[in-house]
Amino acid sequence: VCRSNKSPWVCLTCSSVHCGRYVNGHAKKHYEDAQIPVTNHKKTEKQEKVQHTVCMDCSSYSTYCYRCDDFVVNDTKLGLVQKVREHLQNLENSAFTSDRHRKRKLLENSSLNSKLLKVNGSTTALCATGLRNLGNTCFMNAILQSLSNIQQFCCYFKELPAVELRNGKTAGRRTYHTRSQGDNNVSLVEEFRKTLCALWQGSQTAFSPESLFYVVWKIMPNFRGYQQQDAHEFMRYLLDHLHLELQGGFNGVSRSVILQENSSLSASNKCCINGASTVVTAIFGGILQNEVNCLICGTESRKFDPFLDLSLDIPSQFRNKRTKNQEGGPMCTLKDCLRSFTDLEELDETELYMCHKCKKKQKSTKKFWIQKLPKVLCLHLKRFHWTAYLRNKVDTYVEFPLRGLDMKCYLLEPENSGPESCLYDLAAVVVHHGSGVGSGHYTAYAAHEGRWFHFNDSTVTLTDEETVVKAKAYILFYVERQAKSGSDKL
């Protein structure tokens, strides 16, 4: 109708192709027009079933019912939906193959490989694979691309054996689970493993993570639908569920056993969250000491809290500074945010501390120390905050180092750490573009084999350090530096 080639949806009843709801919505209008002739007739049970008009996204191959306003994850007895899906995939793969051959031939004839890659923005030759947007899923794509570039974490999953699923279907095949099969046939770890394996192998320019997304919908109801979601919230849910599933194991083989066999991850100073240690807690897990002092009697209370990431406030004095070059006072740095997190703070009237010595709630002070640093330090900058009626975004630029983030001064016992053990180098950054948490767009920057890449859903481009440091970071992933590296400081 509108000649748009964006987000094409094919009706599986009549084969008409229309644009999706995020373009001009002609696919939905096609469904509504199809309902008009039967509105004045008494519907039989058979007619009732006919009205469930089902269509398929030609990009992600997901199937959707407008009547139910929901994804359809089951198939007909003859597997007709899967046949359509495979046909569309074959068409797309043949187009990708010819395009890939053309690009490879161009690069083979060039002696300036690295320069051409940067200028032309070629992704295939770099072996970098994008992730298709399945409908406002940029929040998921940015997190997946970031985690895929944390080598120790990614390699663990990629080396796991494939999980044998029920009905003889193996993990190597793309499977679409029905609701009736139950959650026993759904593996977040397995779909996460397959997604990581699809990235950086160079066999395609973009991978569609719909199988992983269906599993996310099943086990994380908060992320069902097409609304924009918070990338940090998704990351926490993802890591927590991976951690829980890894503890359980599959096919009678506990994957925590595999972790114990990996000497580099099964260190004695494990951080356990909700049970046994897994690769999630072994890599992202740290421990905070929460110190509270009663201001009336001086009683001190200490407790240790495990963490997978640290959520840092942007200090209020910096919240009006929006750009890196804006003048007027000092620039906000990551060190300012870390200092604000760990500084001594007096709790307000709404957070009175129950003092066991005074036997009542009293005014008190609170201070955080880091008792144990993780192998990968994940720092979340709290850019979204609630006002009286809505959630606003803090758009302040926060300066962060690419190398040598020194965490020693925030440790509870810094004298017990080695000279290099508290230094971290940046591995990935997630950026939120836009003004609100329920809108905007997420992209990620990540380092791979010494080069920086920008991941924007299906598009992956080579970039440079100057561009990365200008980003308004939302989530930062820092990897612990090995002892032989240099000692740049924050």
C-alpha positions as semicolon CSV with decimal commas, in nm:
position;residue;x (nm);y (nm);z (nm)
1;V;0,000;0,000;0,000
2;C;0,268;0,251;0,102
3;R;0,556;0,087;-0,091
4;S;0,764;0,071;0,228
5;N;1,032;-0,199;0,246
6;K;1,067;-0,164;0,623
7;S;0,929;-0,432;0,858
8;P;0,735;-0,640;0,603
9;W;0,465;-0,873;0,744
10;V;0,308;-1,148;0,532
11;C;-0,049;-1,264;0,604
12;L;-0,047;-1,645;0,630
13;T;-0,415;-1,657;0,526
14;C;-0,392;-1,479;0,191
15;S;-0,015;-1,416;0,141
16;S;-0,057;-1,036;0,121
17;V;0,246;-0,838;0,238
18;H;0,202;-0,518;0,439
19;C;0,414;-0,296;0,664
20;G;0,424;-0,356;1,041
21;R;0,282;-0,151;1,324
22;Y;0,600;0,054;1,367
23;V;0,590;0,176;1,006
24;N;0,239;0,267;0,887
25;G;0,048;-0,025;1,038
26;H;-0,103;-0,157;0,714
27;A;-0,069;-0,520;0,829
28;K;-0,299;-0,447;1,122
29;K;-0,542;-0,258;0,898
30;H;-0,547;-0,561;0,666
31;Y;-0,655;-0,776;0,963
32;E;-0,923;-0,525;1,069
33;D;-1,063;-0,503;0,714
34;A;-1,086;-0,884;0,700
35;Q;-1,313;-0,887;1,008
36;I;-1,584;-0,654;0,870
37;P;-1,789;-0,908;0,663
38;V;-1,856;-1,136;0,962
39;T;-1,939;-0,881;1,231
40;N;-2,319;-0,908;1,183
41;H;-2,339;-1,286;1,163
42;K;-2,368;-1,534;1,443
43;K;-2,032;-1,708;1,458
44;T;-2,002;-2,081;1,495
45;E;-1,709;-2,237;1,678
46;K;-1,544;-2,313;1,342
47;Q;-1,583;-1,952;1,224
48;E;-1,444;-1,831;1,554
49;K;-1,118;-2,015;1,485
50;V;-1,092;-1,878;1,130
51;Q;-1,084;-1,521;1,264
52;H;-0,744;-1,570;1,430
53;T;-0,557;-1,402;1,145
54;V;-0,191;-1,497;1,172
55;C;0,096;-1,314;1,003
56;M;0,476;-1,353;0,994
57;D;0,750;-1,095;1,022
58;C;0,962;-1,147;0,707
59;S;1,275;-1,025;0,890
60;S;1,264;-1,216;1,220
61;Y;1,030;-1,500;1,106
62;S;0,826;-1,459;1,427
63;T;0,454;-1,540;1,395
64;Y;0,190;-1,309;1,538
65;C;-0,188;-1,320;1,590
66;Y;-0,360;-0,982;1,579
67;R;-0,676;-1,116;1,742
68;C;-0,485;-1,247;2,045
69;D;-0,239;-0,955;2,023
70;D;0,032;-1,206;2,101
71;F;0,309;-1,416;1,946
72;V;0,218;-1,764;1,824
73;V;0,486;-2,016;1,920
74;N;0,310;-2,337;1,813
75;D;0,257;-2,477;1,464
76;T;0,001;-2,675;1,265
77;K;0,013;-3,057;1,271
78;L;0,173;-3,052;0,926
79;G;0,429;-2,790;1,029
80;L;0,307;-2,540;0,768
81;V;0,431;-2,232;0,954
82;Q;0,780;-2,378;0,977
83;K;0,775;-2,448;0,600
84;V;0,699;-2,081;0,529
85;R;0,972;-1,980;0,772
86;E;1,231;-2,205;0,607
87;H;1,133;-2,078;0,262
88;L;1,187;-1,717;0,368
89;Q;1,519;-1,809;0,531
90;N;1,639;-1,980;0,213
91;L;1,553;-1,670;0,010
92;E;1,738;-1,447;0,254
93;N;2,042;-1,677;0,283
94;S;2,084;-1,690;-0,095
95;A;2,080;-1,309;-0,107
96;F;2,334;-1,290;0,178
97;T;2,560;-1,547;0,010
98;S;2,587;-1,356;-0,319
99;D;2,646;-1,030;-0,132
100;R;2,913;-1,192;0,084
101;H;3,099;-1,331;-0,222
102;R;3,095;-0,985;-0,381
103;K;3,241;-0,821;-0,068
104;R;3,505;-1,093;-0,021
105;K;3,625;-1,054;-0,380
106;L;3,657;-0,680;-0,333
107;L;3,866;-0,725;-0,017
108;E;4,090;-0,995;-0,163
109;N;4,192;-0,756;-0,442
110;S;4,289;-0,486;-0,195
111;S;4,626;-0,450;-0,021
112;L;4,486;-0,187;0,219
113;N;4,261;-0,425;0,404
114;S;4,236;-0,247;0,737
115;K;4,178;0,097;0,584
116;L;3,912;-0,029;0,349
117;L;3,730;-0,201;0,636
118;K;3,709;0,124;0,825
119;V;3,609;0,340;0,530
120;N;3,359;0,104;0,373
121;G;3,210;-0,008;0,704
122;S;3,221;-0,371;0,586
123;T;3,111;-0,609;0,859
124;T;3,135;-0,950;0,692
125;A;3,510;-0,938;0,642
126;L;3,554;-0,845;1,007
127;C;3,363;-1,158;1,115
128;A;3,132;-0,929;1,316
129;T;2,766;-1,029;1,325
130;G;2,480;-0,796;1,414
131;L;2,157;-0,891;1,592
132;R;1,827;-0,822;1,420
133;N;1,574;-0,606;1,603
134;L;1,260;-0,815;1,664
135;G;1,050;-0,510;1,758
136;N;1,207;-0,274;2,015
137;T;1,457;-0,543;2,122
138;C;1,760;-0,314;2,098
139;F;1,782;-0,332;2,481
140;M;1,848;-0,707;2,453
141;N;2,081;-0,678;2,153
142;A;2,306;-0,422;2,324
143;I;2,345;-0,645;2,632
144;L;2,406;-0,962;2,427
145;Q;2,675;-0,793;2,216
146;S;2,845;-0,657;2,529
147;L;2,847;-0,997;2,702
148;S;2,973;-1,166;2,384
149;N;3,287;-0,949;2,402
150;I;3,372;-1,047;2,761
151;Q;3,600;-1,331;2,656
152;Q;3,614;-1,544;2,971
153;F;3,236;-1,535;3,013
154;C;3,158;-1,592;2,645
155;C;3,408;-1,877;2,600
156;Y;3,258;-2,070;2,892
157;F;2,916;-2,085;2,725
158;K;3,050;-2,151;2,377
159;E;3,244;-2,454;2,507
160;L;2,941;-2,608;2,681
161;P;2,806;-2,926;2,520
162;A;2,481;-2,882;2,327
163;V;2,169;-2,974;2,522
164;E;1,957;-3,255;2,382
165;L;1,596;-3,140;2,376
166;R;1,287;-3,358;2,386
167;N;1,139;-3,522;2,073
168;G;1,486;-3,589;1,934
169;K;1,546;-3,225;1,841
170;T;1,904;-3,119;1,901
171;A;2,034;-2,782;2,006
172;G;2,193;-2,740;1,666
173;R;1,854;-2,701;1,501
174;R;1,627;-2,402;1,538
175;T;1,329;-2,514;1,746
176;Y;1,003;-2,340;1,827
177;H;0,861;-2,450;2,159
178;T;0,486;-2,475;2,210
179;R;0,317;-2,353;2,524
180;S;0,179;-2,704;2,584
181;Q;0,527;-2,855;2,604
182;G;0,596;-2,679;2,931
183;D;0,910;-2,510;3,062
184;N;1,100;-2,840;3,091
185;N;1,170;-2,813;2,721
186;V;1,305;-2,456;2,739
187;S;1,669;-2,381;2,812
188;L;1,786;-2,021;2,850
189;V;2,147;-2,140;2,878
190;E;2,117;-2,336;2,552
191;E;1,962;-2,049;2,353
192;F;2,215;-1,808;2,502
193;R;2,495;-2,048;2,399
194;K;2,363;-2,072;2,042
195;T;2,337;-1,692;2,015
196;L;2,696;-1,643;2,134
197;C;2,817;-1,910;1,890
198;A;2,645;-1,727;1,602
199;L;2,834;-1,404;1,676
200;W;3,191;-1,343;1,550
201;Q;3,200;-1,645;1,318
202;G;3,150;-1,435;1,005
203;S;2,897;-1,666;0,838
204;Q;2,628;-1,397;0,823
205;T;2,597;-1,021;0,855
206;A;2,311;-1,041;1,106
207;F;2,164;-1,311;1,329
208;S;1,800;-1,321;1,440
209;P;1,781;-1,414;1,811
210;E;1,408;-1,500;1,807
211;S;1,458;-1,844;1,969
212;L;1,631;-1,677;2,264
213;F;1,362;-1,408;2,274
214;Y;1,085;-1,669;2,294
215;V;1,258;-1,833;2,591
216;V;1,299;-1,489;2,755
217;W;0,925;-1,434;2,713
218;K;0,850;-1,769;2,875
219;I;1,067;-1,732;3,182
220;M;1,073;-1,351;3,218
221;P;0,712;-1,227;3,178
222;N;0,825;-0,867;3,245
223;F;0,978;-0,855;2,898
224;R;0,677;-0,976;2,700
225;G;0,546;-0,738;2,436
226;Y;0,699;-0,480;2,206
227;Q;0,757;-0,197;2,451
228;Q;1,105;-0,055;2,496
229;Q;1,259;-0,212;2,807
230;D;1,540;-0,108;3,038
231;A;1,871;-0,268;2,930
232;H;2,009;-0,278;3,285
233;E;1,697;-0,449;3,419
234;F;1,717;-0,704;3,136
235;M;2,085;-0,771;3,207
236;R;2,012;-0,844;3,575
237;Y;1,720;-1,075;3,492
238;L;1,931;-1,253;3,230
239;L;2,231;-1,308;3,460
240;D;2,009;-1,417;3,751
241;H;1,823;-1,673;3,539
242;L;2,142;-1,802;3,377
243;H;2,286;-1,843;3,727
244;L;1,980;-2,036;3,852
245;E;1,965;-2,260;3,546
246;L;2,336;-2,339;3,556
247;Q;2,298;-2,457;3,915
248;G;2,026;-2,700;3,810
249;G;2,199;-2,851;3,506
250;F;2,036;-3,049;3,223
251;N;2,012;-3,416;3,130
252;G;2,132;-3,508;3,476
253;V;2,464;-3,326;3,431
254;S;2,509;-3,028;3,659
255;R;2,693;-2,749;3,481
256;S;2,835;-2,632;3,812
257;V;3,050;-2,948;3,787
258;I;3,197;-2,811;3,462
259;L;3,266;-2,485;3,645
260;Q;3,452;-2,665;3,924
261;E;3,672;-2,837;3,665
262;N;3,772;-2,499;3,523
263;S;4,057;-2,396;3,752
264;S;4,057;-2,035;3,633
265;L;3,698;-1,985;3,754
266;S;3,678;-2,208;4,062
267;A;3,891;-1,989;4,287
268;S;3,859;-2,016;4,663
269;N;3,720;-1,664;4,696
270;K;3,393;-1,747;4,518
271;C;3,099;-1,511;4,549
272;C;2,777;-1,713;4,585
273;I;2,437;-1,561;4,518
274;N;2,132;-1,783;4,578
275;G;2,323;-2,109;4,624
276;A;2,627;-2,264;4,457
277;S;2,875;-2,066;4,250
278;T;2,839;-2,059;3,872
279;V;3,027;-1,885;3,592
280;V;2,797;-1,585;3,647
281;T;2,902;-1,530;4,008
282;A;3,261;-1,641;3,946
283;I;3,307;-1,364;3,688
284;F;3,061;-1,086;3,782
285;G;3,029;-1,159;4,154
286;G;3,177;-0,924;4,413
287;I;3,103;-0,855;4,781
288;L;3,012;-0,524;4,948
289;Q;3,042;-0,445;5,316
290;N;2,751;-0,232;5,434
291;E;2,848;-0,040;5,748
292;V;2,575;0,139;5,949
293;N;2,645;0,349;6,263
294;C;2,381;0,471;6,509
295;L;2,429;0,845;6,568
296;I;2,277;0,824;6,920
297;C;2,471;0,541;7,086
298;G;2,746;0,478;6,830
299;T;2,659;0,110;6,776
300;E;2,805;-0,022;6,454
301;S;2,635;-0,283;6,236
302;R;2,808;-0,460;5,947
303;K;2,677;-0,698;5,685
304;F;2,816;-0,840;5,364
305;D;2,610;-0,822;5,044
306;P;2,701;-1,005;4,721
307;F;2,662;-0,806;4,398
308;L;2,676;-0,865;4,023
309;D;2,692;-0,494;3,937
310;L;2,710;-0,157;4,113
311;S;2,444;0,109;4,047
312;L;2,601;0,454;4,077
313;D;2,423;0,788;4,117
314;I;2,540;1,080;3,906
315;P;2,605;1,347;4,175
316;S;2,339;1,619;4,176
317;Q;2,590;1,902;4,117
318;F;2,666;1,758;3,771
319;R;2,313;1,685;3,652
320;N;2,270;2,002;3,444
321;K;2,590;1,945;3,242
322;R;2,486;1,768;2,922
323;T;2,783;1,767;2,684
324;K;3,153;1,692;2,717
325;N;3,258;2,042;2,605
326;Q;2,999;2,239;2,803
327;E;3,168;2,500;3,019
328;G;3,084;2,601;3,374
329;G;3,249;2,401;3,653
330;P;3,431;2,069;3,661
331;M;3,330;1,774;3,444
332;C;3,166;1,470;3,604
333;T;3,394;1,166;3,604
334;L;3,337;0,800;3,684
335;K;3,553;0,857;3,991
336;D;3,299;1,118;4,115
337;C;3,019;0,859;4,082
338;L;3,220;0,590;4,262
339;R;3,312;0,833;4,540
340;S;2,946;0,930;4,581
341;F;2,858;0,560;4,611
342;T;3,120;0,482;4,878
343;D;3,126;0,809;5,077
344;L;2,981;0,826;5,429
345;E;2,614;0,919;5,405
346;E;2,365;1,025;5,671
347;L;2,033;0,844;5,622
348;D;1,726;1,068;5,607
349;E;1,410;1,045;5,817
350;T;1,250;0,790;5,586
351;E;1,543;0,547;5,632
352;L;1,583;0,537;6,010
353;Y;1,798;0,247;6,133
354;M;1,662;0,000;6,388
355;C;1,934;0,010;6,653
356;H;1,948;-0,311;6,857
357;K;2,110;-0,135;7,151
358;C;1,864;0,160;7,161
359;K;1,575;-0,080;7,082
360;K;1,421;0,170;6,838
361;K;1,475;0,340;6,504
362;Q;1,744;0,605;6,518
363;K;1,930;0,843;6,291
364;S;2,238;0,679;6,148
365;T;2,514;0,694;5,888
366;K;2,586;0,442;5,613
367;K;2,903;0,361;5,421
368;F;2,987;0,101;5,157
369;W;3,322;-0,072;5,121
370;I;3,410;-0,325;4,855
371;Q;3,519;-0,640;5,036
372;K;3,590;-0,839;4,715
373;L;3,625;-0,712;4,359
374;P;3,490;-0,924;4,069
375;K;3,681;-1,036;3,760
376;V;3,445;-0,824;3,551
377;L;3,324;-0,503;3,715
378;C;2,986;-0,393;3,581
379;L;2,900;-0,029;3,660
380;H;2,546;0,099;3,598
381;L;2,503;0,478;3,590
382;K;2,158;0,568;3,724
383;R;2,040;0,789;3,440
384;F;1,667;0,742;3,506
385;H;1,499;0,881;3,817
386;W;1,143;0,942;3,927
387;T;1,001;1,290;3,976
388;A;0,651;1,350;4,115
389;Y;0,473;1,212;3,807
390;L;0,723;1,077;3,556
391;R;1,063;0,919;3,506
392;N;1,327;1,159;3,378
393;K;1,665;1,092;3,223
394;V;1,991;1,242;3,350
395;D;2,172;1,321;3,026
396;T;2,501;1,431;3,185
397;Y;2,822;1,324;3,014
398;V;3,034;1,115;3,254
399;E;3,403;1,087;3,169
400;F;3,532;0,729;3,197
401;P;3,874;0,572;3,132
402;L;3,940;0,313;2,862
403;R;4,231;0,172;3,062
404;G;4,354;0,162;3,419
405;L;4,041;0,217;3,628
406;D;4,193;0,191;3,978
407;M;3,952;0,049;4,236
408;K;4,204;0,013;4,522
409;C;4,086;0,316;4,719
410;Y;3,733;0,170;4,746
411;L;3,850;-0,160;4,896
412;L;3,792;-0,253;5,259
413;E;4,144;-0,398;5,293
414;P;4,354;-0,249;5,009
415;E;4,678;-0,362;5,173
416;N;4,588;-0,725;5,099
417;S;4,561;-0,669;4,723
418;G;4,845;-0,686;4,472
419;P;4,973;-0,379;4,284
420;E;4,793;-0,477;3,962
421;S;4,488;-0,664;4,096
422;C;4,270;-0,351;4,131
423;L;4,321;-0,217;3,778
424;Y;4,047;-0,262;3,517
425;D;4,030;-0,204;3,141
426;L;3,710;-0,127;2,954
427;A;3,556;-0,412;2,751
428;A;3,213;-0,276;2,655
429;V;2,976;0,020;2,696
430;V;2,597;0,029;2,658
431;V;2,454;0,366;2,553
432;H;2,091;0,485;2,569
433;H;1,997;0,738;2,301
434;G;1,684;0,944;2,367
435;S;1,505;1,106;2,658
436;G;1,293;0,841;2,832
437;V;1,333;0,487;2,964
438;G;1,024;0,371;2,772
439;S;1,151;0,517;2,445
440;G;1,478;0,587;2,268
441;H;1,731;0,335;2,142
442;Y;2,018;0,125;2,281
443;T;2,351;0,058;2,112
444;A;2,680;-0,083;2,240
445;Y;3,051;-0,027;2,192
446;A;3,282;-0,322;2,257
447;A;3,649;-0,412;2,212
448;H;3,735;-0,728;2,018
449;E;4,095;-0,835;1,958
450;G;4,226;-0,482;2,012
451;R;3,970;-0,302;1,792
452;W;3,654;-0,117;1,892
453;F;3,320;-0,186;1,725
454;H;2,982;-0,013;1,739
455;F;2,687;-0,253;1,759
456;N;2,359;-0,100;1,641
457;D;2,119;-0,396;1,605
458;S;2,190;-0,549;1,258
459;T;2,465;-0,296;1,178
460;V;2,821;-0,342;1,308
461;T;3,086;-0,083;1,224
462;L;3,451;-0,042;1,310
463;T;3,511;0,266;1,526
464;D;3,793;0,429;1,726
465;E;3,873;0,505;2,088
466;E;3,803;0,878;2,042
467;T;3,442;0,798;1,951
468;V;3,399;0,553;2,241
469;V;3,515;0,795;2,512
470;K;3,262;1,057;2,392
471;A;2,967;0,821;2,450
472;K;2,719;0,897;2,726
473;A;2,761;0,565;2,901
474;Y;2,470;0,385;3,067
475;I;2,639;0,053;3,156
476;L;3,017;0,000;3,164
477;F;3,188;-0,341;3,165
478;Y;3,545;-0,337;3,300
479;V;3,767;-0,647;3,290
480;E;4,032;-0,710;3,556
481;R;4,378;-0,642;3,415
482;Q;4,634;-0,920;3,405
483;A;4,946;-0,865;3,618
484;K;5,182;-0,822;3,320
485;S;4,997;-0,512;3,184
486;G;5,092;-0,150;3,239
487;S;4,960;0,073;3,515
488;D;4,763;0,363;3,371
489;K;4,554;0,527;3,640
490;L;4,211;0,688;3,651
